[in-house]
Amino acid sequence: MSREVPVAKVDELAPGQRKLAFVDGRSIVLFNIDGAIHAIDNSCPHNGASLASGQLEGCVLRCPAHGLRFDVRTGAMPGVGGLNLTCFPVRAVDGKLVVTLEASASNHG
């Protein structure tokens, strides 16, 4: 089961901007990269550090804790192997940005 949750207005994020949203106790960071919206879990898979303040270089986000780098479009680290961020599909619906969340087995809500 998945569900769609509105997290922002379409015109709220200009290219180059980011926004932190909270959904079901999760923290999600939205990025507008050249007009495309990407959403990731605000938790580094390495040690859970917040990624919201990480430095963005093009579409690669650097974790502020240990400098690990992730492509926010795919969640993958550049190169072969490595850790993966959780990415969420985002689309515009009726002027709002809607994130699709997959219900996980560990979600008891």
N, CA, C and O atoms as CSV, one atom per row, in Angstrom:
chain,resi,resn,atom,element,x,y,z
A,1,MET,N,N,0.844,-1.192,0.000
A,1,MET,CA,C,0.000,0.000,0.000
A,1,MET,C,C,0.882,1.246,0.000
A,1,MET,O,O,1.892,1.315,0.700
A,2,SER,N,N,0.485,2.197,-0.779
A,2,SER,CA,C,1.170,3.489,-0.749
A,2,SER,C,C,0.109,4.568,-0.651
A,2,SER,O,O,-1.056,4.350,-0.984
A,3,ARG,N,N,0.528,5.721,-0.195
A,3,ARG,CA,C,-0.402,6.832,-0.142
A,3,ARG,C,C,0.316,8.117,-0.510
A,3,ARG,O,O,1.528,8.256,-0.345
A,4,GLU,N,N,-0.474,9.043,-1.012
A,4,GLU,CA,C,0.097,10.319,-1.438
A,4,GLU,C,C,-0.219,11.381,-0.402
A,4,GLU,O,O,-1.346,11.490,0.080
A,5,VAL,N,N,0.799,12.162,-0.071
A,5,VAL,CA,C,0.672,13.183,0.968
A,5,VAL,C,C,1.138,14.517,0.419
A,5,VAL,O,O,2.278,14.626,-0.034
A,6,PRO,N,N,0.269,15.561,0.447
A,6,PRO,CA,C,0.730,16.878,0.007
A,6,PRO,C,C,1.730,17.458,1.004
A,6,PRO,O,O,1.505,17.419,2.213
A,7,VAL,N,N,2.848,18.001,0.481
A,7,VAL,CA,C,3.906,18.498,1.365
A,7,VAL,C,C,4.261,19.961,1.122
A,7,VAL,O,O,4.928,20.578,1.952
A,8,ALA,N,N,3.826,20.523,-0.001
A,8,ALA,CA,C,4.153,21.919,-0.306
A,8,ALA,C,C,3.292,22.376,-1.477
A,8,ALA,O,O,2.645,21.571,-2.147
A,9,LYS,N,N,3.300,23.688,-1.707
A,9,LYS,CA,C,2.669,24.233,-2.907
A,9,LYS,C,C,3.680,24.177,-4.044
A,9,LYS,O,O,4.885,24.290,-3.819
A,10,VAL,N,N,3.185,24.002,-5.261
A,10,VAL,CA,C,4.066,23.884,-6.420
A,10,VAL,C,C,4.981,25.097,-6.540
A,10,VAL,O,O,6.160,24.952,-6.863
A,11,ASP,N,N,4.448,26.297,-6.282
A,11,ASP,CA,C,5.252,27.516,-6.471
A,11,ASP,C,C,6.075,27.885,-5.234
A,11,ASP,O,O,6.695,28.947,-5.192
A,12,GLU,N,N,6.078,27.011,-4.238
A,12,GLU,CA,C,6.800,27.298,-2.993
A,12,GLU,C,C,8.302,27.082,-3.137
A,12,GLU,O,O,9.094,27.693,-2.419
A,13,LEU,N,N,8.688,26.218,-4.057
A,13,LEU,CA,C,10.107,25.872,-4.222
A,13,LEU,C,C,10.614,26.366,-5.562
A,13,LEU,O,O,10.251,25.824,-6.606
A,14,ALA,N,N,11.442,27.379,-5.539
A,14,ALA,CA,C,12.079,27.855,-6.768
A,14,ALA,C,C,13.304,26.990,-7.042
A,14,ALA,O,O,13.818,26.344,-6.128
A,15,PRO,N,N,13.784,26.966,-8.296
A,15,PRO,CA,C,14.998,26.194,-8.582
A,15,PRO,C,C,16.137,26.578,-7.637
A,15,PRO,O,O,16.415,27.757,-7.418
A,16,GLY,N,N,16.786,25.553,-7.086
A,16,GLY,CA,C,17.881,25.787,-6.150
A,16,GLY,C,C,17.451,25.815,-4.702
A,16,GLY,O,O,18.297,25.832,-3.808
A,17,GLN,N,N,16.145,25.821,-4.449
A,17,GLN,CA,C,15.666,25.875,-3.070
A,17,GLN,C,C,15.381,24.480,-2.538
A,17,GLN,O,O,15.262,23.513,-3.291
A,18,ARG,N,N,15.275,24.406,-1.213
A,18,ARG,CA,C,14.921,23.151,-0.555
A,18,ARG,C,C,13.904,23.439,0.529
A,18,ARG,O,O,13.768,24.576,0.981
A,19,LYS,N,N,13.199,22.414,0.943
A,19,LYS,CA,C,12.182,22.563,1.988
A,19,LYS,C,C,12.136,21.281,2.801
A,19,LYS,O,O,12.216,20.178,2.260
A,20,LEU,N,N,12.007,21.446,4.100
A,20,LEU,CA,C,11.873,20.314,5.000
A,20,LEU,C,C,10.385,20.108,5.273
A,20,LEU,O,O,9.668,21.061,5.579
A,21,ALA,N,N,9.928,18.870,5.161
A,21,ALA,CA,C,8.527,18.551,5.429
A,21,ALA,C,C,8.483,17.381,6.402
A,21,ALA,O,O,9.369,16.527,6.409
A,22,PHE,N,N,7.441,17.357,7.221
A,22,PHE,CA,C,7.285,16.268,8.182
A,22,PHE,C,C,6.007,15.515,7.850
A,22,PHE,O,O,4.925,16.098,7.789
A,23,VAL,N,N,6.147,14.207,7.634
A,23,VAL,CA,C,5.019,13.375,7.245
A,23,VAL,C,C,5.051,12.103,8.074
A,23,VAL,O,O,6.028,11.355,8.033
A,24,ASP,N,N,3.993,11.856,8.822
A,24,ASP,CA,C,3.891,10.629,9.622
A,24,ASP,C,C,5.120,10.397,10.494
A,24,ASP,O,O,5.594,9.267,10.614
A,25,GLY,N,N,5.629,11.444,11.093
A,25,GLY,CA,C,6.793,11.303,11.962
A,25,GLY,C,C,8.111,11.193,11.211
A,25,GLY,O,O,9.169,11.081,11.830
A,26,ARG,N,N,8.059,11.225,9.887
A,26,ARG,CA,C,9.281,11.198,9.082
A,26,ARG,C,C,9.640,12.614,8.695
A,26,ARG,O,O,8.775,13.482,8.578
A,27,SER,N,N,10.899,12.831,8.503
A,27,SER,CA,C,11.390,14.109,8.019
A,27,SER,C,C,11.841,13.892,6.574
A,27,SER,O,O,12.671,13.025,6.299
A,28,ILE,N,N,11.292,14.682,5.660
A,28,ILE,CA,C,11.589,14.548,4.236
A,28,ILE,C,C,12.112,15.882,3.727
A,28,ILE,O,O,11.580,16.934,4.080
A,29,VAL,N,N,13.153,15.845,2.896
A,29,VAL,CA,C,13.686,17.070,2.308
A,29,VAL,C,C,13.326,17.085,0.826
A,29,VAL,O,O,13.576,16.125,0.097
A,30,LEU,N,N,12.729,18.207,0.400
A,30,LEU,CA,C,12.408,18.413,-1.012
A,30,LEU,C,C,13.448,19.336,-1.614
A,30,LEU,O,O,13.847,20.320,-0.990
A,31,PHE,N,N,13.885,19.029,-2.813
A,31,PHE,CA,C,14.847,19.856,-3.538
A,31,PHE,C,C,14.267,20.203,-4.898
A,31,PHE,O,O,13.657,19.358,-5.554
A,32,ASN,N,N,14.459,21.451,-5.323
A,32,ASN,CA,C,14.135,21.829,-6.696
A,32,ASN,C,C,15.467,21.978,-7.413
A,32,ASN,O,O,16.226,22.912,-7.151
A,33,ILE,N,N,15.744,21.048,-8.323
A,33,ILE,CA,C,16.987,21.078,-9.089
A,33,ILE,C,C,16.628,21.314,-10.545
A,33,ILE,O,O,16.097,20.432,-11.220
A,34,ASP,N,N,16.926,22.517,-11.019
A,34,ASP,CA,C,16.628,22.898,-12.406
A,34,ASP,C,C,15.161,22.669,-12.757
A,34,ASP,O,O,14.840,22.238,-13.865
A,35,GLY,N,N,14.268,22.961,-11.801
A,35,GLY,CA,C,12.843,22.860,-12.073
A,35,GLY,C,C,12.248,21.492,-11.790
A,35,GLY,O,O,11.029,21.333,-11.850
A,36,ALA,N,N,13.078,20.496,-11.482
A,36,ALA,CA,C,12.567,19.161,-11.146
A,36,ALA,C,C,12.602,18.997,-9.627
A,36,ALA,O,O,13.596,19.329,-8.980
A,37,ILE,N,N,11.514,18.484,-9.070
A,37,ILE,CA,C,11.431,18.307,-7.622
A,37,ILE,C,C,11.840,16.885,-7.257
A,37,ILE,O,O,11.389,15.915,-7.866
A,38,HIS,N,N,12.704,16.783,-6.250
A,38,HIS,CA,C,13.150,15.486,-5.747
A,38,HIS,C,C,12.918,15.467,-4.242
A,38,HIS,O,O,13.062,16.490,-3.572
A,39,ALA,N,N,12.559,14.303,-3.714
A,39,ALA,CA,C,12.308,14.173,-2.277
A,39,ALA,C,C,13.108,13.006,-1.730
A,39,ALA,O,O,13.114,11.915,-2.300
A,40,ILE,N,N,13.790,13.257,-0.604
A,40,ILE,CA,C,14.581,12.208,0.045
A,40,ILE,C,C,14.247,12.169,1.530
A,40,ILE,O,O,13.746,13.140,2.097
A,41,ASP,N,N,14.533,11.040,2.141
A,41,ASP,CA,C,14.425,10.897,3.585
A,41,ASP,C,C,15.525,11.754,4.208
A,41,ASP,O,O,16.675,11.702,3.772
A,42,ASN,N,N,15.177,12.536,5.217
A,42,ASN,CA,C,16.153,13.418,5.862
A,42,ASN,C,C,16.969,12.649,6.893
A,42,ASN,O,O,17.073,13.055,8.051
A,43,SER,N,N,17.543,11.538,6.458
A,43,SER,CA,C,18.331,10.714,7.357
A,43,SER,C,C,19.401,10.010,6.541
A,43,SER,O,O,19.092,9.232,5.639
A,44,CYS,N,N,20.643,10.281,6.855
A,44,CYS,CA,C,21.742,9.633,6.137
A,44,CYS,C,C,21.741,8.143,6.468
A,44,CYS,O,O,21.670,7.775,7.640
A,45,PRO,N,N,21.818,7.277,5.448
A,45,PRO,CA,C,21.817,5.838,5.732
A,45,PRO,C,C,23.068,5.369,6.479
A,45,PRO,O,O,23.117,4.242,6.972
A,46,HIS,N,N,24.069,6.233,6.560
A,46,HIS,CA,C,25.305,5.865,7.257
A,46,HIS,C,C,25.109,5.893,8.768
A,46,HIS,O,O,25.404,4.914,9.455
A,47,ASN,N,N,24.604,7.033,9.294
A,47,ASN,CA,C,24.432,7.105,10.758
A,47,ASN,C,C,23.203,7.903,11.175
A,47,ASN,O,O,23.068,8.261,12.345
A,48,GLY,N,N,22.307,8.185,10.235
A,48,GLY,CA,C,21.061,8.855,10.576
A,48,GLY,C,C,21.145,10.362,10.703
A,48,GLY,O,O,20.186,10.993,11.149
A,49,ALA,N,N,22.267,10.958,10.323
A,49,ALA,CA,C,22.412,12.413,10.429
A,49,ALA,C,C,21.410,13.119,9.520
A,49,ALA,O,O,21.052,12.607,8.460
A,50,SER,N,N,20.961,14.299,9.945
A,50,SER,CA,C,20.063,15.108,9.119
A,50,SER,C,C,20.802,15.587,7.875
A,50,SER,O,O,21.942,16.046,7.950
A,51,LEU,N,N,20.130,15.472,6.728
A,51,LEU,CA,C,20.728,15.886,5.463
A,51,LEU,C,C,20.230,17.250,4.999
A,51,LEU,O,O,20.723,17.783,4.005
A,52,ALA,N,N,19.257,17.821,5.708
A,52,ALA,CA,C,18.591,19.035,5.240
A,52,ALA,C,C,19.553,20.194,5.018
A,52,ALA,O,O,19.333,21.020,4.132
A,53,SER,N,N,20.616,20.264,5.813
A,53,SER,CA,C,21.549,21.384,5.677
A,53,SER,C,C,22.769,21.020,4.843
A,53,SER,O,O,23.718,21.797,4.751
A,54,GLY,N,N,22.743,19.843,4.239
A,54,GLY,CA,C,23.895,19.399,3.452
A,54,GLY,C,C,24.141,20.280,2.246
A,54,GLY,O,O,23.219,20.902,1.719
A,55,GLN,N,N,25.391,20.331,1.810
A,55,GLN,CA,C,25.761,21.143,0.652
A,55,GLN,C,C,25.365,20.412,-0.618
A,55,GLN,O,O,25.681,19.235,-0.794
A,56,LEU,N,N,24.664,21.123,-1.512
A,56,LEU,CA,C,24.227,20.544,-2.775
A,56,LEU,C,C,25.149,21.032,-3.884
A,56,LEU,O,O,25.319,22.235,-4.083
A,57,GLU,N,N,25.744,20.079,-4.607
A,57,GLU,CA,C,26.615,20.408,-5.734
A,57,GLU,C,C,25.967,19.800,-6.971
A,57,GLU,O,O,26.125,18.610,-7.240
A,58,GLY,N,N,25.239,20.617,-7.719
A,58,GLY,CA,C,24.470,20.085,-8.838
A,58,GLY,C,C,23.327,19.275,-8.272
A,58,GLY,O,O,22.422,19.833,-7.651
A,59,CYS,N,N,23.347,17.964,-8.476
A,59,CYS,CA,C,22.309,17.111,-7.895
A,59,CYS,C,C,22.896,16.164,-6.857
A,59,CYS,O,O,22.252,15.189,-6.469
A,60,VAL,N,N,24.120,16.448,-6.404
A,60,VAL,CA,C,24.779,15.600,-5.402
A,60,VAL,C,C,24.797,16.332,-4.065
A,60,VAL,O,O,25.312,17.444,-3.951
A,61,LEU,N,N,24.226,15.685,-3.064
A,61,LEU,CA,C,24.126,16.248,-1.726
A,61,LEU,C,C,25.208,15.647,-0.847
A,61,LEU,O,O,25.415,14.433,-0.833
A,62,ARG,N,N,25.894,16.513,-0.115
A,62,ARG,CA,C,26.951,16.055,0.798
A,62,ARG,C,C,26.389,16.046,2.215
A,62,ARG,O,O,25.868,17.055,2.691
A,63,CYS,N,N,26.498,14.902,2.885
A,63,CYS,CA,C,26.035,14.796,4.266
A,63,CYS,C,C,26.916,15.674,5.153
A,63,CYS,O,O,28.141,15.568,5.102
A,64,PRO,N,N,26.299,16.547,5.975
A,64,PRO,CA,C,27.105,17.437,6.816
A,64,PRO,C,C,27.874,16.702,7.913
A,64,PRO,O,O,28.837,17.252,8.448
A,65,ALA,N,N,27.483,15.484,8.262
A,65,ALA,CA,C,28.155,14.771,9.356
A,65,ALA,C,C,29.505,14.192,8.936
A,65,ALA,O,O,30.520,14.468,9.574
A,66,HIS,N,N,29.526,13.396,7.874
A,66,HIS,CA,C,30.769,12.714,7.502
A,66,HIS,C,C,31.161,12.911,6.047
A,66,HIS,O,O,32.124,12.303,5.581
A,67,GLY,N,N,30.422,13.759,5.316
A,67,GLY,CA,C,30.828,14.090,3.958
A,67,GLY,C,C,30.451,13.075,2.893
A,67,GLY,O,O,30.895,13.192,1.751
A,68,LEU,N,N,29.639,12.075,3.243
A,68,LEU,CA,C,29.193,11.131,2.225
A,68,LEU,C,C,28.342,11.866,1.197
A,68,LEU,O,O,27.627,12.809,1.534
A,69,ARG,N,N,28.423,11.430,-0.060
A,69,ARG,CA,C,27.714,12.134,-1.130
A,69,ARG,C,C,26.676,11.216,-1.766
A,69,ARG,O,O,26.922,10.030,-1.989
A,70,PHE,N,N,25.503,11.798,-2.055
A,70,PHE,CA,C,24.387,11.052,-2.631
A,70,PHE,C,C,23.754,11.859,-3.752
A,70,PHE,O,O,23.616,13.077,-3.646
A,71,ASP,N,N,23.370,11.182,-4.825
A,71,ASP,CA,C,22.615,11.816,-5.901
A,71,ASP,C,C,21.157,11.857,-5.459
A,71,ASP,O,O,20.546,10.806,-5.265
A,72,VAL,N,N,20.584,13.062,-5.296
A,72,VAL,CA,C,19.215,13.149,-4.789
A,72,VAL,C,C,18.189,12.656,-5.809
A,72,VAL,O,O,17.031,12.431,-5.455
A,73,ARG,N,N,18.595,12.486,-7.070
A,73,ARG,CA,C,17.663,11.966,-8.077
A,73,ARG,C,C,17.481,10.458,-7.934
A,73,ARG,O,O,16.397,9.933,-8.186
A,74,THR,N,N,18.539,9.767,-7.530
A,74,THR,CA,C,18.491,8.304,-7.463
A,74,THR,C,C,18.666,7.766,-6.048
A,74,THR,O,O,18.283,6.632,-5.760
A,75,GLY,N,N,19.243,8.576,-5.167
A,75,GLY,CA,C,19.541,8.127,-3.813
A,75,GLY,C,C,20.874,7.421,-3.696
A,75,GLY,O,O,21.325,7.126,-2.590
A,76,ALA,N,N,21.516,7.143,-4.835
A,76,ALA,CA,C,22.761,6.369,-4.830
A,76,ALA,C,C,23.979,7.251,-4.607
A,76,ALA,O,O,23.971,8.443,-4.916
A,77,MET,N,N,25.020,6.643,-4.068
A,77,MET,CA,C,26.305,7.316,-3.963
A,77,MET,C,C,26.959,7.256,-5.342
A,77,MET,O,O,26.789,6.271,-6.059
A,78,PRO,N,N,27.708,8.303,-5.725
A,78,PRO,CA,C,28.419,8.249,-7.003
A,78,PRO,C,C,29.397,7.070,-6.999
A,78,PRO,O,O,30.018,6.776,-5.978
A,79,GLY,N,N,29.528,6.405,-8.134
A,79,GLY,CA,C,30.424,5.257,-8.214
A,79,GLY,C,C,29.650,3.964,-8.052
A,79,GLY,O,O,28.424,3.940,-8.154
A,80,VAL,N,N,30.372,2.903,-7.802
A,80,VAL,CA,C,29.769,1.581,-7.706
A,80,VAL,C,C,29.541,1.216,-6.246
A,80,VAL,O,O,30.402,1.444,-5.396
A,81,GLY,N,N,28.390,0.655,-5.966
A,81,GLY,CA,C,28.100,0.203,-4.604
A,81,GLY,C,C,27.823,1.368,-3.672
A,81,GLY,O,O,27.461,2.460,-4.110
A,82,GLY,N,N,27.995,1.126,-2.400
A,82,GLY,CA,C,27.770,2.173,-1.413
A,82,GLY,C,C,26.350,2.146,-0.865
A,82,GLY,O,O,25.547,1.276,-1.202
A,83,LEU,N,N,26.069,3.107,-0.023
A,83,LEU,CA,C,24.766,3.221,0.623
A,83,LEU,C,C,23.766,3.900,-0.302
A,83,LEU,O,O,24.145,4.555,-1.274
A,84,ASN,N,N,22.494,3.736,0.011
A,84,ASN,CA,C,21.446,4.400,-0.756
A,84,ASN,C,C,20.517,5.174,0.164
A,84,ASN,O,O,20.099,4.677,1.210
A,85,LEU,N,N,20.201,6.397,-0.242
A,85,LEU,CA,C,19.178,7.179,0.433
A,85,LEU,C,C,17.811,6.645,0.050
A,85,LEU,O,O,17.652,6.014,-0.995
A,86,THR,N,N,16.833,6.897,0.892
A,86,THR,CA,C,15.456,6.614,0.523
A,86,THR,C,C,14.926,7.816,-0.251
A,86,THR,O,O,14.928,8.939,0.252
A,87,CYS,N,N,14.475,7.572,-1.473
A,87,CYS,CA,C,13.882,8.618,-2.297
A,87,CYS,C,C,12.377,8.382,-2.389
A,87,CYS,O,O,11.911,7.245,-2.322
A,88,PHE,N,N,11.636,9.453,-2.541
A,88,PHE,CA,C,10.189,9.349,-2.665
A,88,PHE,C,C,9.738,9.971,-3.975
A,88,PHE,O,O,10.229,11.033,-4.355
A,89,PRO,N,N,8.804,9.319,-4.675
A,89,PRO,CA,C,8.252,9.937,-5.884
A,89,PRO,C,C,7.490,11.206,-5.518
A,89,PRO,O,O,6.783,11.248,-4.511
A,90,VAL,N,N,7.640,12.238,-6.341
A,90,VAL,CA,C,6.947,13.503,-6.122
A,90,VAL,C,C,6.251,13.891,-7.418
A,90,VAL,O,O,6.809,13.727,-8.503
A,91,ARG,N,N,5.038,14.403,-7.304
A,91,ARG,CA,C,4.370,14.936,-8.487
A,91,ARG,C,C,3.491,16.104,-8.085
A,91,ARG,O,O,3.135,16.267,-6.918
A,92,ALA,N,N,3.152,16.905,-9.068
A,92,ALA,CA,C,2.284,18.053,-8.828
A,92,ALA,C,C,0.834,17.629,-9.043
A,92,ALA,O,O,0.493,17.052,-10.075
A,93,VAL,N,N,-0.013,17.920,-8.061
A,93,VAL,CA,C,-1.435,17.619,-8.145
A,93,VAL,C,C,-2.204,18.841,-7.654
A,93,VAL,O,O,-2.066,19.245,-6.500
A,94,ASP,N,N,-3.014,19.426,-8.532
A,94,ASP,CA,C,-3.853,20.575,-8.153
A,94,ASP,C,C,-3.058,21.671,-7.444
A,94,ASP,O,O,-3.506,22.212,-6.433
A,95,GLY,N,N,-1.877,21.997,-7.977
A,95,GLY,CA,C,-1.087,23.083,-7.416
A,95,GLY,C,C,-0.287,22.716,-6.183
A,95,GLY,O,O,0.373,23.570,-5.591
A,96,LYS,N,N,-0.339,21.453,-5.790
A,96,LYS,CA,C,0.425,21.012,-4.617
A,96,LYS,C,C,1.456,19.976,-5.042
A,96,LYS,O,O,1.267,19.250,-6.018
A,97,LEU,N,N,2.554,19.924,-4.284
A,97,LEU,CA,C,3.544,18.862,-4.469
A,97,LEU,C,C,3.140,17.706,-3.568
A,97,LEU,O,O,2.967,17.872,-2.361
A,98,VAL,N,N,2.994,16.543,-4.167
A,98,VAL,CA,C,2.516,15.368,-3.447
A,98,VAL,C,C,3.614,14.304,-3.457
A,98,VAL,O,O,4.148,13.953,-4.509
A,99,VAL,N,N,3.939,13.800,-2.266
A,99,VAL,CA,C,4.940,12.751,-2.123
A,99,VAL,C,C,4.219,11.428,-1.927
A,99,VAL,O,O,3.253,11.341,-1.168
A,100,THR,N,N,4.701,10.388,-2.624
A,100,THR,CA,C,4.135,9.051,-2.461
A,100,THR,C,C,4.964,8.279,-1.449
A,100,THR,O,O,6.165,8.079,-1.633
A,101,LEU,N,N,4.309,7.849,-0.379
A,101,LEU,CA,C,4.976,7.084,0.668
A,101,LEU,C,C,4.549,5.633,0.571
A,101,LEU,O,O,3.362,5.326,0.464
A,102,GLU,N,N,5.519,4.754,0.610
A,102,GLU,CA,C,5.230,3.318,0.643
A,102,GLU,C,C,5.047,2.939,2.108
A,102,GLU,O,O,5.864,3.295,2.958
A,103,ALA,N,N,3.981,2.222,2.391
A,103,ALA,CA,C,3.773,1.745,3.747
A,103,ALA,C,C,4.751,0.620,4.015
A,103,ALA,O,O,4.768,-0.373,3.288
A,104,SER,N,N,5.559,0.761,5.040
A,104,SER,CA,C,6.546,-0.275,5.353
A,104,SER,C,C,5.993,-1.210,6.418
A,104,SER,O,O,5.054,-0.871,7.138
A,105,ALA,N,N,6.582,-2.375,6.502
A,105,ALA,CA,C,6.138,-3.364,7.473
A,105,ALA,C,C,6.356,-2.890,8.907
A,105,ALA,O,O,5.687,-3.345,9.834
A,106,SER,N,N,7.312,-1.960,9.075
A,106,SER,CA,C,7.626,-1.490,10.419
A,106,SER,C,C,6.738,-0.327,10.853
A,106,SER,O,O,6.856,0.163,11.976
A,107,ASN,N,N,5.854,0.109,9.969
A,107,ASN,CA,C,4.976,1.230,10.286
A,107,ASN,C,C,3.723,0.713,10.969
A,107,ASN,O,O,2.896,0.061,10.332
A,108,HIS,N,N,3.571,0.993,12.248
A,108,HIS,CA,C,2.423,0.491,12.984
A,108,HIS,C,C,1.341,1.551,13.126
A,108,HIS,O,O,0.403,1.370,13.901
A,109,GLY,N,N,1.455,2.670,12.382
A,109,GLY,CA,C,0.507,3.759,12.496
A,109,GLY,C,C,-0.687,3.506,11.672
A,109,GLY,O,O,-1.604,4.327,11.644
